[in-house]
Amino acid sequence: MNIILFFSVLGPVVSGTIDNYTVQTVQLQSLGMVVLITHGLSIPEWSSMARPPAARTKVLDAYISLLCEEGERAATMEATAAKAGVSKGGLLYHFASKEALAEAVVALSEELILLDLQDMNTAEEGAASYFIRTSAQVDTELDRLLLALQRLAQSGVESANTQLESISSRWLEALMEEVGDKDIAHLIMLISEGLYAFTGTPGTWYQRNFEGNLSHLLELVPQLKKLGHRNQ
């Protein structure tokens, strides 16, 4: 493999191969757009060596962090690139726009929610107890994604709002399947929302009033289930 020459450019150039010499525009994280001339090595093979697979994940994680910590307006392309430690060109290679970043957040949230629903539906303690117990867990990867979706939805990203509604609907469906009553399922969701809100609120009020009592709350779940089936 011989890299003959590469130099930065501001836009695309004509690509081609002559006598096993390849000329092509390539997007590199550290240099932006360059023209690369190689001999005996395909561009995809060389560029995959130049771009580690973790780069896309690193950029997306930086964007999610900005959404959670500073909000959608602060999560600009420039700020995302800086936080991820890549060039603007490196970011654009993976995500051509803020819309692409937002859609990647939605897609990642779908992957995590499917895993969560699987755990919820197969939990030995039952879907309702699992849902309440995990609602008191903050700073998880799913928690970050849900907060990022909320930030996007608040800024008018319709796909994020649709995803949040879909997630809530699927949680409700799983709860209804177990407790057998829509009102009881709603009650469990509201209990979980309250737990989530209190655990994420600054201060010590929640800790002083409820710390250590979650197990007692979970002991009430079987009674809620009985009430739900009684209402059928």
Order of alpha helices (4+ residues) and beta strands (2+ residues): beta-beta-beta-beta-alpha-alpha-alpha-alpha-alpha-alpha-alpha-alpha-alpha-alpha-alpha-alpha
